[in-house]
Amino acid sequence: KQNHIYTPYVGLILDINDQISAYTSYTSIFNPSTRKNVTGQFLDPEEGNSVEIGLKAEFFNQRLNTNLAYFETKQDNFAVRDGEKFTTDGEFAYIAVNGAKVKGIELSVAGELSPYWHISGGYTYTDAKDRDGKTLTTATGSSLPRQTLKLFTTYQWDKLTLGAGVNWQSEIFDTRARGVATQFNRQDDYALLNLMGKYQINPDLSIAVNVDNVGNTVYKRTAINTWGELRNFMATLNYKF
């Protein structure tokens, strides 16, 4: 239990002209941890601060919106897996790492190429290090992907809407591994193709079909064999009343 915790936030926006704005923000971090160490005790709350600066722009009468940002987060008591050790409850044990630093850039685009054609996308580059300058792991024991890319587009013909998207990320690996294990506990970069279709039967009733991982790509969500979903389908009937 924690009492009387304050997490200040401050932001500033400057309109450069009618289309472009510059902004910056600062916030402190206080996040009680749900992770436990080998003795079964909860880790101390994560604490730190985060800064972001960026530019936002809108074009073609606000039909196209873009954002470019630089972010930097410094954090203490960041939870990372304590090797293959377990808590007294039989769950994976964690340790708190001080001096964690995550920084990067993010670019996002969203808008209309025409009244019937919409597109959205984003690219992120992330550099995550511990206080010793080594690659920072996530709570699952894997490194963060340095780069991620997401693109999605839809086009509408009368009552029919079709869409396609791709999600790509760079390699991740188990930072605890050494030697041959480093080559085994890793996931190379991969891309997933997703498709969707929707038909508006009437103003209140629609049916949609989504197909994820169309190429049936075999991949790991984490470097230590947490496997991602293979090709899967979902059909949805939606009625509004």
C-alpha positions as CSV (number, residue, x, y, z in Angstrom):
1,K,0.0,0.0,0.0
2,Q,1.2,3.5,-0.9
3,N,-0.2,6.8,0.4
4,H,0.1,10.4,-0.8
5,I,2.1,9.8,-4.0
6,Y,2.2,12.7,-6.4
7,T,3.1,12.3,-10.1
8,P,3.3,15.8,-11.7
9,Y,2.8,16.3,-15.4
10,V,3.5,19.4,-17.4
11,G,3.0,20.1,-21.2
12,L,3.6,22.9,-23.6
13,I,2.3,23.3,-27.2
14,L,3.4,26.0,-29.6
15,D,1.6,26.6,-32.9
16,I,4.3,27.3,-35.5
17,N,1.6,28.0,-38.1
18,D,-1.9,26.8,-39.1
19,Q,-0.6,23.3,-40.0
20,I,2.3,22.6,-37.6
21,S,2.6,22.5,-33.8
22,A,5.6,21.8,-31.6
23,Y,5.1,20.3,-28.2
24,T,7.0,19.0,-25.2
25,S,5.9,17.2,-22.0
26,Y,7.4,16.0,-18.8
27,T,5.9,13.5,-16.3
28,S,7.1,11.6,-13.3
29,I,6.5,7.8,-12.9
30,F,5.3,5.9,-9.9
31,N,4.1,2.3,-10.7
32,P,3.6,-0.2,-7.8
33,S,5.0,-3.5,-8.9
34,T,3.2,-6.8,-9.1
35,R,6.5,-8.7,-9.5
36,K,8.1,-10.7,-6.6
37,N,11.7,-11.6,-5.7
38,V,12.9,-15.0,-4.7
39,T,11.8,-14.5,-1.1
40,G,8.2,-13.8,-2.3
41,Q,8.4,-10.1,-1.5
42,F,7.0,-7.5,-3.9
43,L,9.6,-5.3,-5.6
44,D,9.7,-1.6,-4.8
45,P,7.5,0.6,-7.0
46,E,9.0,1.7,-10.3
47,E,9.9,5.4,-10.2
48,G,11.4,7.8,-12.7
49,N,10.5,10.4,-15.2
50,S,9.7,10.7,-18.9
51,V,10.2,13.5,-21.4
52,E,8.9,13.8,-24.9
53,I,9.3,16.5,-27.6
54,G,7.8,16.4,-31.0
55,L,6.1,18.0,-34.0
56,K,2.5,17.5,-35.1
57,A,1.3,18.5,-38.6
58,E,-2.0,18.3,-40.5
59,F,-2.5,18.7,-44.2
60,F,-5.2,18.7,-46.8
61,N,-7.9,20.3,-44.5
62,Q,-7.0,17.9,-41.7
63,R,-7.4,14.8,-43.9
64,L,-3.8,13.8,-43.2
65,N,-2.3,13.9,-39.7
66,T,1.4,13.3,-38.9
67,N,3.4,13.1,-35.7
68,L,7.2,12.9,-35.1
69,A,8.4,12.6,-31.6
70,Y,11.6,11.9,-29.5
71,F,11.0,10.3,-26.1
72,E,13.3,9.5,-23.2
73,T,12.4,7.6,-20.0
74,K,14.6,7.1,-17.0
75,Q,13.5,4.5,-14.5
76,D,14.6,2.9,-11.2
77,N,13.3,-0.4,-9.8
78,F,12.6,-1.7,-13.3
79,A,11.6,-5.4,-13.1
80,V,13.6,-8.0,-15.0
81,R,13.6,-11.7,-14.7
82,D,16.0,-13.2,-12.2
83,G,17.4,-15.9,-14.4
84,E,15.5,-19.2,-13.9
85,K,14.9,-18.6,-10.2
86,F,11.4,-18.9,-8.8
87,T,9.5,-17.3,-5.9
88,T,8.1,-19.1,-2.9
89,D,4.8,-19.3,-4.9
90,G,6.4,-21.2,-7.7
91,E,6.4,-18.2,-10.2
92,F,9.3,-16.7,-12.0
93,A,11.3,-14.4,-9.7
94,Y,12.3,-10.8,-10.6
95,I,14.9,-8.3,-9.5
96,A,14.7,-4.5,-9.6
97,V,17.2,-2.7,-11.8
98,N,18.1,0.9,-11.3
99,G,19.2,3.4,-13.9
100,A,17.1,1.9,-16.8
101,K,17.0,4.2,-19.7
102,V,14.7,4.0,-22.8
103,K,14.9,6.5,-25.6
104,G,13.8,6.6,-29.2
105,I,11.8,8.2,-32.0
106,E,8.3,7.6,-33.2
107,L,6.7,8.6,-36.5
108,S,2.9,8.1,-37.2
109,V,0.7,9.0,-40.1
110,A,-3.1,8.7,-40.4
111,G,-5.6,10.1,-42.8
112,E,-7.6,9.9,-46.0
113,L,-6.1,9.4,-49.5
114,S,-9.6,9.8,-50.8
115,P,-13.1,9.9,-49.2
116,Y,-13.1,6.0,-49.5
117,W,-9.4,5.2,-49.0
118,H,-8.0,5.4,-45.5
119,I,-4.4,4.7,-44.3
120,S,-2.6,4.6,-41.0
121,G,0.9,3.7,-40.0
122,G,3.7,4.1,-37.5
123,Y,7.4,3.5,-37.1
124,T,9.3,3.3,-33.8
125,Y,13.0,3.1,-33.0
126,T,13.8,2.2,-29.4
127,D,17.1,2.0,-27.6
128,A,16.8,0.4,-24.1
129,K,19.8,0.1,-21.8
130,D,20.5,-0.6,-18.2
131,R,22.8,1.6,-16.0
132,D,25.8,-0.3,-17.3
133,G,25.0,0.4,-20.9
134,K,23.9,-3.2,-21.6
135,T,20.7,-4.1,-23.5
136,L,17.7,-3.9,-21.2
137,T,15.4,-6.9,-21.0
138,T,11.6,-6.9,-20.7
139,A,9.9,-8.7,-17.8
140,T,9.8,-11.8,-20.0
141,G,13.7,-11.9,-20.2
142,S,13.8,-10.8,-23.9
143,S,15.3,-7.6,-25.4
144,L,12.9,-5.0,-26.8
145,P,12.8,-4.9,-30.6
146,R,14.8,-1.9,-31.8
147,Q,12.5,-1.2,-34.6
148,T,8.8,-1.7,-35.2
149,L,6.6,-0.8,-38.2
150,K,2.8,-1.0,-38.6
151,L,0.8,-0.1,-41.8
152,F,-2.9,-0.5,-42.4
153,T,-5.2,0.6,-45.2
154,T,-8.9,0.2,-46.0
155,Y,-10.9,1.0,-49.2
156,Q,-14.7,1.1,-49.4
157,W,-16.8,0.3,-52.4
158,D,-20.4,1.1,-51.6
159,K,-21.4,-1.4,-48.8
160,L,-18.1,-3.4,-49.0
161,T,-14.9,-2.5,-47.2
162,L,-11.6,-4.3,-47.7
163,G,-8.5,-3.8,-45.7
164,A,-4.9,-5.0,-45.4
165,G,-2.1,-4.4,-42.9
166,V,1.4,-5.5,-42.1
167,N,3.2,-5.6,-38.7
168,W,7.0,-5.8,-38.7
169,Q,9.6,-5.9,-36.0
170,S,13.3,-6.3,-35.8
171,E,15.0,-9.2,-34.0
172,I,14.8,-9.8,-30.3
173,F,17.0,-12.1,-28.1
174,D,17.5,-13.4,-24.6
175,T,20.1,-11.0,-23.1
176,R,21.0,-13.5,-20.4
177,A,22.1,-16.1,-22.9
178,R,25.8,-16.6,-23.8
179,G,27.6,-18.4,-26.6
180,V,25.6,-21.0,-28.5
181,A,22.5,-20.2,-26.4
182,T,22.5,-16.6,-27.7
183,Q,22.0,-18.0,-31.2
184,F,19.2,-20.3,-30.0
185,N,17.2,-17.9,-27.8
186,R,16.5,-15.3,-30.4
187,Q,13.7,-14.4,-32.8
188,D,14.8,-12.9,-36.1
189,D,12.9,-10.0,-37.6
190,Y,9.5,-11.0,-39.0
191,A,6.5,-9.5,-40.7
192,L,2.8,-10.5,-40.3
193,L,0.2,-9.8,-43.0
194,N,-3.4,-9.3,-41.9
195,L,-6.5,-8.9,-44.0
196,M,-10.1,-7.9,-43.3
197,G,-13.4,-7.5,-45.1
198,K,-16.7,-6.0,-44.1
199,Y,-20.1,-5.9,-45.7
200,Q,-22.8,-3.4,-44.5
201,I,-26.0,-5.4,-45.0
202,N,-28.2,-2.5,-43.9
203,P,-27.6,0.6,-41.7
204,D,-27.9,-1.5,-38.5
205,L,-26.4,-4.9,-39.6
206,S,-22.9,-5.7,-40.8
207,I,-20.7,-8.8,-41.1
208,A,-16.9,-8.8,-41.0
209,V,-14.2,-11.4,-41.5
210,N,-10.6,-10.9,-40.2
211,V,-7.6,-13.1,-41.2
212,D,-4.5,-12.6,-39.1
213,N,-1.0,-13.9,-40.0
214,V,-2.1,-14.8,-43.6
215,G,1.3,-16.3,-44.4
216,N,1.2,-18.6,-41.4
217,T,4.5,-17.3,-40.2
218,V,6.0,-19.2,-37.3
219,Y,7.5,-16.7,-34.8
220,K,8.2,-16.2,-31.1
221,R,6.6,-13.3,-29.1
222,T,9.5,-13.5,-26.7
223,A,13.0,-14.9,-27.4
224,I,12.5,-17.7,-24.9
225,N,10.0,-19.8,-26.8
226,T,6.7,-18.0,-26.2
227,W,5.2,-18.7,-29.6
228,G,2.9,-16.3,-31.5
229,E,-0.4,-17.3,-33.1
230,L,-0.4,-19.0,-36.5
231,R,-3.0,-18.1,-39.2
232,N,-6.4,-17.6,-37.6
233,F,-9.8,-16.4,-38.7
234,M,-12.6,-14.5,-37.0
235,A,-16.1,-13.7,-38.4
236,T,-18.2,-11.1,-36.6
237,L,-21.9,-10.3,-37.0
238,N,-22.7,-6.8,-35.6
239,Y,-26.3,-5.5,-35.1
240,K,-27.0,-2.0,-33.6
241,F,-30.4,-1.2,-32.1
